Amino acid sequence: MEKEVLVPTLYGLQNAFVACPDGAGPYPAIILYMDAPGIREELRDQARRIAKAGYYCMLPDLYYRIGMVRFDVARRNSPMSAVISAALRSITNTDVVEDTRGMIAFLDAQPQVKAGPLGCVGHCMSGPFVTAVAAAFPRMRATASLYGIGVVTDKPDSSHLQVDKIEGEIYFGFAEIDPGVPENVVPDLRAALDNAGTTYTLETLAGAHHGFCFAARPSYDPIASEKVWDTLFDLWDRNLK
């Protein structure tokens, strides 16, 4: 089963794509937070893969505050990259946490969704978003941040400063080659997690480049990608099923 839905949030109606097995369920819920290029078929395919593994997956449009934004990523050029950068700067950790309240309320109202623990995964710009979400919602028991940018910043709302509030388990998977992740990020994040006593796994995928999970990108790394998919399903199965 798959369909487009509207999720009521404090700001307004948020577009989202949902997919789940074609059965009565109930199934544990996973929220798939998009990367900077936004909603596209490649992300919907990831949601379908999650659903085929026995989950109710929601893919929300994080750009809904600025309208229906869609990018023809295959033709990406410098002007398009500038617009994508502007779009990702339009949303904050606080925005996404606020929107997630609406997403959880929507999920709780669906008969196919299993009550209780939730899971999520975020790519790229959503790395800090899912970290903040995990800290804000105790029900978020299994979180994954993939090659997240901006997870560690010098701002007071930096998501790494909130890891002491995470009650569930969190996984961080970074690419070895990622110009968007400064050298201090991994050691600073690991130190924050250790100091907080957070249940976590943090790894750097050898030889992988930013965006290695997306098959349509030149940086796609099938070995690293499938390793991460195995890690994700193990994380969710242990904590949610």
Contacts in CASP RR format, 6 or more apart in sequence:
PFRMAT RR
TARGET T0000
AUTHOR 0000-0000-0000
METHOD contacts of the structure
MODEL  1
MEKEVLVPTLYGLQNAFVACPDGAGPYPAIILYMDAPGIREELRDQARRI
AKAGYYCMLPDLYYRIGMVRFDVARRNSPMSAVISAALRSITNTDVVEDT
RGMIAFLDAQPQVKAGPLGCVGHCMSGPFVTAVAAAFPRMRATASLYGIG
VVTDKPDSSHLQVDKIEGEIYFGFAEIDPGVPENVVPDLRAALDNAGTTY
TLETLAGAHHGFCFAARPSYDPIASEKVWDTLFDLWDRNLK
1 19 0 8 1.000
1 20 0 8 1.000
1 21 0 8 1.000
1 22 0 8 1.000
1 23 0 8 1.000
1 51 0 8 1.000
1 112 0 8 1.000
2 17 0 8 1.000
2 18 0 8 1.000
2 19 0 8 1.000
2 20 0 8 1.000
2 44 0 8 1.000
2 47 0 8 1.000
2 48 0 8 1.000
2 51 0 8 1.000
3 17 0 8 1.000
3 18 0 8 1.000
4 15 0 8 1.000
4 16 0 8 1.000
4 17 0 8 1.000
4 18 0 8 1.000
5 15 0 8 1.000
5 16 0 8 1.000
5 17 0 8 1.000
5 18 0 8 1.000
5 106 0 8 1.000
6 13 0 8 1.000
6 14 0 8 1.000
6 15 0 8 1.000
6 16 0 8 1.000
7 13 0 8 1.000
7 14 0 8 1.000
7 15 0 8 1.000
7 16 0 8 1.000
7 58 0 8 1.000
7 60 0 8 1.000
7 99 0 8 1.000
7 102 0 8 1.000
7 103 0 8 1.000
7 106 0 8 1.000
8 14 0 8 1.000
8 102 0 8 1.000
8 105 0 8 1.000
8 106 0 8 1.000
9 98 0 8 1.000
9 99 0 8 1.000
9 101 0 8 1.000
9 102 0 8 1.000
9 103 0 8 1.000
10 98 0 8 1.000
10 99 0 8 1.000
10 101 0 8 1.000
10 102 0 8 1.000
11 64 0 8 1.000
11 65 0 8 1.000
11 95 0 8 1.000
11 98 0 8 1.000
11 99 0 8 1.000
12 64 0 8 1.000
13 64 0 8 1.000
14 60 0 8 1.000
14 61 0 8 1.000
14 64 0 8 1.000
14 99 0 8 1.000
14 102 0 8 1.000
14 103 0 8 1.000
15 39 0 8 1.000
15 60 0 8 1.000
15 61 0 8 1.000
15 64 0 8 1.000
15 68 0 8 1.000
16 58 0 8 1.000
16 59 0 8 1.000
16 60 0 8 1.000
16 61 0 8 1.000
16 103 0 8 1.000
16 106 0 8 1.000
17 39 0 8 1.000
17 43 0 8 1.000
17 44 0 8 1.000
17 47 0 8 1.000
17 58 0 8 1.000
17 59 0 8 1.000
18 47 0 8 1.000
18 56 0 8 1.000
18 57 0 8 1.000
18 58 0 8 1.000
18 59 0 8 1.000
19 44 0 8 1.000
19 47 0 8 1.000
19 48 0 8 1.000
19 50 0 8 1.000
19 51 0 8 1.000
19 56 0 8 1.000
19 57 0 8 1.000
19 59 0 8 1.000
20 27 0 8 1.000
20 51 0 8 1.000
20 54 0 8 1.000
20 55 0 8 1.000
20 56 0 8 1.000
20 57 0 8 1.000
20 112 0 8 1.000
21 27 0 8 1.000
21 51 0 8 1.000
21 52 0 8 1.000
21 54 0 8 1.000
23 112 0 8 1.000
24 111 0 8 1.000
24 112 0 8 1.000
25 112 0 8 1.000
25 114 0 8 1.000
26 56 0 8 1.000
26 111 0 8 1.000
26 112 0 8 1.000
26 113 0 8 1.000
26 114 0 8 1.000
26 115 0 8 1.000
27 54 0 8 1.000
27 55 0 8 1.000
27 56 0 8 1.000
27 112 0 8 1.000
27 113 0 8 1.000
27 114 0 8 1.000
28 54 0 8 1.000
28 55 0 8 1.000
28 56 0 8 1.000
28 113 0 8 1.000
28 114 0 8 1.000
28 117 0 8 1.000
28 118 0 8 1.000
28 119 0 8 1.000
28 236 0 8 1.000
28 240 0 8 1.000
28 241 0 8 1.000
29 55 0 8 1.000
29 56 0 8 1.000
29 57 0 8 1.000
29 58 0 8 1.000
29 107 0 8 1.000
29 113 0 8 1.000
29 114 0 8 1.000
29 118 0 8 1.000
29 119 0 8 1.000
30 50 0 8 1.000
30 55 0 8 1.000
30 56 0 8 1.000
30 57 0 8 1.000
30 58 0 8 1.000
30 118 0 8 1.000
30 119 0 8 1.000
30 120 0 8 1.000
30 121 0 8 1.000
30 236 0 8 1.000
30 240 0 8 1.000
31 57 0 8 1.000
31 58 0 8 1.000
31 59 0 8 1.000
31 60 0 8 1.000
31 100 0 8 1.000
31 103 0 8 1.000
31 107 0 8 1.000
31 118 0 8 1.000
31 119 0 8 1.000
31 120 0 8 1.000
31 121 0 8 1.000
31 133 0 8 1.000
32 43 0 8 1.000
32 46 0 8 1.000
32 47 0 8 1.000
32 50 0 8 1.000
32 57 0 8 1.000
32 58 0 8 1.000
32 59 0 8 1.000
32 120 0 8 1.000
32 121 0 8 1.000
32 122 0 8 1.000
33 60 0 8 1.000
33 62 0 8 1.000
33 96 0 8 1.000
33 120 0 8 1.000
33 121 0 8 1.000
33 122 0 8 1.000
33 123 0 8 1.000
33 126 0 8 1.000
33 127 0 8 1.000
33 129 0 8 1.000
33 130 0 8 1.000
33 133 0 8 1.000
34 43 0 8 1.000
34 59 0 8 1.000
34 60 0 8 1.000
34 61 0 8 1.000
34 62 0 8 1.000
34 122 0 8 1.000
34 123 0 8 1.000
34 126 0 8 1.000
35 43 0 8 1.000
35 122 0 8 1.000
35 123 0 8 1.000
35 124 0 8 1.000
35 125 0 8 1.000
35 126 0 8 1.000
35 211 0 8 1.000
35 214 0 8 1.000
36 84 0 8 1.000
36 85 0 8 1.000
36 87 0 8 1.000
36 88 0 8 1.000
36 124 0 8 1.000
36 125 0 8 1.000
37 71 0 8 1.000
37 73 0 8 1.000
37 76 0 8 1.000
37 84 0 8 1.000
38 61 0 8 1.000
38 62 0 8 1.000
38 63 0 8 1.000
38 69 0 8 1.000
38 70 0 8 1.000
38 71 0 8 1.000
38 87 0 8 1.000
39 59 0 8 1.000
39 61 0 8 1.000
39 63 0 8 1.000
39 70 0 8 1.000
40 70 0 8 1.000
40 71 0 8 1.000
40 73 0 8 1.000
42 73 0 8 1.000
42 214 0 8 1.000
42 215 0 8 1.000
42 216 0 8 1.000
43 59 0 8 1.000
44 59 0 8 1.000
46 59 0 8 1.000
46 213 0 8 1.000
47 57 0 8 1.000
47 58 0 8 1.000
47 59 0 8 1.000
48 57 0 8 1.000
49 229 0 8 1.000
50 57 0 8 1.000
51 57 0 8 1.000
53 233 0 8 1.000
53 236 0 8 1.000
55 236 0 8 1.000
55 240 0 8 1.000
56 107 0 8 1.000
56 110 0 8 1.000
56 112 0 8 1.000
56 113 0 8 1.000
56 114 0 8 1.000
58 103 0 8 1.000
58 106 0 8 1.000
58 107 0 8 1.000
60 99 0 8 1.000
60 103 0 8 1.000
61 68 0 8 1.000
61 69 0 8 1.000
62 91 0 8 1.000
62 95 0 8 1.000
62 96 0 8 1.000
62 99 0 8 1.000
62 126 0 8 1.000
62 129 0 8 1.000
63 69 0 8 1.000
63 87 0 8 1.000
63 90 0 8 1.000
63 91 0 8 1.000
65 90 0 8 1.000
65 91 0 8 1.000
65 95 0 8 1.000
66 87 0 8 1.000
66 90 0 8 1.000
69 87 0 8 1.000
71 80 0 8 1.000
71 83 0 8 1.000
71 84 0 8 1.000
72 80 0 8 1.000
73 216 0 8 1.000
74 216 0 8 1.000
76 84 0 8 1.000
88 125 0 8 1.000
92 157 0 8 1.000
93 128 0 8 1.000
93 129 0 8 1.000
93 132 0 8 1.000
93 157 0 8 1.000
93 159 0 8 1.000
94 132 0 8 1.000
94 157 0 8 1.000
96 126 0 8 1.000
96 129 0 8 1.000
96 132 0 8 1.000
96 133 0 8 1.000
97 129 0 8 1.000
97 132 0 8 1.000
97 133 0 8 1.000
97 136 0 8 1.000
100 133 0 8 1.000
100 136 0 8 1.000
100 137 0 8 1.000
104 118 0 8 1.000
104 137 0 8 1.000
104 139 0 8 1.000
107 113 0 8 1.000
107 118 0 8 1.000
108 115 0 8 1.000
114 240 0 8 1.000
116 139 0 8 1.000
117 139 0 8 1.000
117 140 0 8 1.000
117 141 0 8 1.000
117 142 0 8 1.000
117 239 0 8 1.000
117 240 0 8 1.000
118 137 0 8 1.000
118 139 0 8 1.000
118 140 0 8 1.000
118 141 0 8 1.000
118 142 0 8 1.000
118 240 0 8 1.000
119 140 0 8 1.000
119 141 0 8 1.000
119 142 0 8 1.000
119 143 0 8 1.000
119 236 0 8 1.000
119 239 0 8 1.000
119 240 0 8 1.000
120 130 0 8 1.000
120 133 0 8 1.000
120 134 0 8 1.000
120 140 0 8 1.000
120 142 0 8 1.000
120 143 0 8 1.000
120 144 0 8 1.000
121 130 0 8 1.000
121 143 0 8 1.000
121 144 0 8 1.000
121 145 0 8 1.000
121 146 0 8 1.000
121 232 0 8 1.000
122 129 0 8 1.000
122 130 0 8 1.000
122 144 0 8 1.000
122 145 0 8 1.000
122 146 0 8 1.000
122 148 0 8 1.000
123 146 0 8 1.000
123 147 0 8 1.000
123 148 0 8 1.000
123 211 0 8 1.000
123 213 0 8 1.000
123 214 0 8 1.000
124 146 0 8 1.000
124 147 0 8 1.000
124 148 0 8 1.000
124 149 0 8 1.000
124 210 0 8 1.000
124 211 0 8 1.000
125 148 0 8 1.000
125 149 0 8 1.000
125 150 0 8 1.000
126 145 0 8 1.000
126 148 0 8 1.000
127 145 0 8 1.000
127 146 0 8 1.000
127 148 0 8 1.000
127 149 0 8 1.000
127 150 0 8 1.000
127 151 0 8 1.000
127 159 0 8 1.000
128 145 0 8 1.000
128 148 0 8 1.000
128 149 0 8 1.000
128 150 0 8 1.000
128 151 0 8 1.000
128 153 0 8 1.000
128 158 0 8 1.000
128 159 0 8 1.000
129 159 0 8 1.000
130 143 0 8 1.000
130 144 0 8 1.000
130 145 0 8 1.000
131 143 0 8 1.000
131 145 0 8 1.000
131 151 0 8 1.000
131 159 0 8 1.000
131 160 0 8 1.000
131 162 0 8 1.000
131 163 0 8 1.000
131 166 0 8 1.000
131 170 0 8 1.000
132 157 0 8 1.000
132 159 0 8 1.000
132 162 0 8 1.000
133 140 0 8 1.000
133 143 0 8 1.000
134 140 0 8 1.000
134 143 0 8 1.000
134 166 0 8 1.000
134 168 0 8 1.000
134 170 0 8 1.000
135 159 0 8 1.000
135 162 0 8 1.000
135 163 0 8 1.000
135 164 0 8 1.000
135 165 0 8 1.000
135 166 0 8 1.000
136 162 0 8 1.000
136 165 0 8 1.000
138 167 0 8 1.000
138 168 0 8 1.000
140 168 0 8 1.000
141 167 0 8 1.000
141 168 0 8 1.000
141 169 0 8 1.000
141 239 0 8 1.000
141 240 0 8 1.000
142 168 0 8 1.000
142 169 0 8 1.000
142 235 0 8 1.000
142 236 0 8 1.000
142 238 0 8 1.000
142 239 0 8 1.000
142 240 0 8 1.000
143 166 0 8 1.000
143 168 0 8 1.000
143 169 0 8 1.000
143 170 0 8 1.000
143 171 0 8 1.000
144 170 0 8 1.000
144 171 0 8 1.000
144 172 0 8 1.000
144 173 0 8 1.000
144 231 0 8 1.000
144 232 0 8 1.000
144 235 0 8 1.000
145 151 0 8 1.000
145 170 0 8 1.000
145 171 0 8 1.000
145 172 0 8 1.000
145 173 0 8 1.000
146 173 0 8 1.000
146 211 0 8 1.000
146 213 0 8 1.000
146 228 0 8 1.000
147 173 0 8 1.000
147 174 0 8 1.000
147 175 0 8 1.000
147 178 0 8 1.000
147 181 0 8 1.000
147 210 0 8 1.000
147 211 0 8 1.000
147 212 0 8 1.000
147 213 0 8 1.000
148 172 0 8 1.000
148 174 0 8 1.000
148 181 0 8 1.000
149 178 0 8 1.000
149 180 0 8 1.000
149 181 0 8 1.000
150 158 0 8 1.000
150 159 0 8 1.000
150 181 0 8 1.000
150 185 0 8 1.000
151 158 0 8 1.000
151 159 0 8 1.000
151 160 0 8 1.000
151 172 0 8 1.000
151 185 0 8 1.000
151 189 0 8 1.000
152 158 0 8 1.000
152 159 0 8 1.000
152 160 0 8 1.000
152 184 0 8 1.000
152 185 0 8 1.000
152 188 0 8 1.000
152 189 0 8 1.000
152 192 0 8 1.000
160 188 0 8 1.000
160 189 0 8 1.000
160 192 0 8 1.000
161 192 0 8 1.000
163 170 0 8 1.000
163 192 0 8 1.000
163 193 0 8 1.000
163 196 0 8 1.000
163 198 0 8 1.000
163 200 0 8 1.000
164 195 0 8 1.000
164 196 0 8 1.000
164 197 0 8 1.000
164 198 0 8 1.000
166 196 0 8 1.000
166 198 0 8 1.000
166 199 0 8 1.000
168 199 0 8 1.000
168 239 0 8 1.000
169 199 0 8 1.000
169 200 0 8 1.000
169 201 0 8 1.000
169 235 0 8 1.000
169 238 0 8 1.000
169 239 0 8 1.000
170 193 0 8 1.000
170 198 0 8 1.000
170 199 0 8 1.000
170 200 0 8 1.000
170 201 0 8 1.000
171 200 0 8 1.000
171 201 0 8 1.000
171 202 0 8 1.000
171 231 0 8 1.000
171 232 0 8 1.000
171 235 0 8 1.000
172 189 0 8 1.000
172 200 0 8 1.000
172 201 0 8 1.000
172 202 0 8 1.000
172 203 0 8 1.000
173 202 0 8 1.000
173 203 0 8 1.000
173 204 0 8 1.000
173 205 0 8 1.000
173 228 0 8 1.000
174 181 0 8 1.000
174 185 0 8 1.000
174 186 0 8 1.000
174 202 0 8 1.000
174 203 0 8 1.000
174 204 0 8 1.000
174 205 0 8 1.000
175 181 0 8 1.000
175 204 0 8 1.000
175 205 0 8 1.000
175 207 0 8 1.000
175 208 0 8 1.000
175 209 0 8 1.000
175 210 0 8 1.000
175 211 0 8 1.000
175 212 0 8 1.000
175 219 0 8 1.000
175 224 0 8 1.000
176 204 0 8 1.000
176 205 0 8 1.000
176 206 0 8 1.000
176 207 0 8 1.000
176 208 0 8 1.000
176 209 0 8 1.000
177 207 0 8 1.000
177 208 0 8 1.000
177 209 0 8 1.000
177 210 0 8 1.000
178 209 0 8 1.000
178 210 0 8 1.000
179 210 0 8 1.000
180 210 0 8 1.000
181 210 0 8 1.000
186 202 0 8 1.000
186 204 0 8 1.000
189 202 0 8 1.000
190 202 0 8 1.000
193 200 0 8 1.000
193 202 0 8 1.000
201 231 0 8 1.000
205 212 0 8 1.000
205 221 0 8 1.000
205 224 0 8 1.000
205 227 0 8 1.000
205 228 0 8 1.000
206 224 0 8 1.000
207 221 0 8 1.000
207 224 0 8 1.000
208 219 0 8 1.000
208 221 0 8 1.000
208 224 0 8 1.000
209 219 0 8 1.000
209 221 0 8 1.000
210 219 0 8 1.000
211 217 0 8 1.000
211 219 0 8 1.000
211 220 0 8 1.000
212 219 0 8 1.000
212 220 0 8 1.000
212 221 0 8 1.000
212 224 0 8 1.000
212 225 0 8 1.000
213 220 0 8 1.000
213 224 0 8 1.000
213 225 0 8 1.000
213 228 0 8 1.000
213 229 0 8 1.000
214 220 0 8 1.000
215 222 0 8 1.000
215 225 0 8 1.000
END
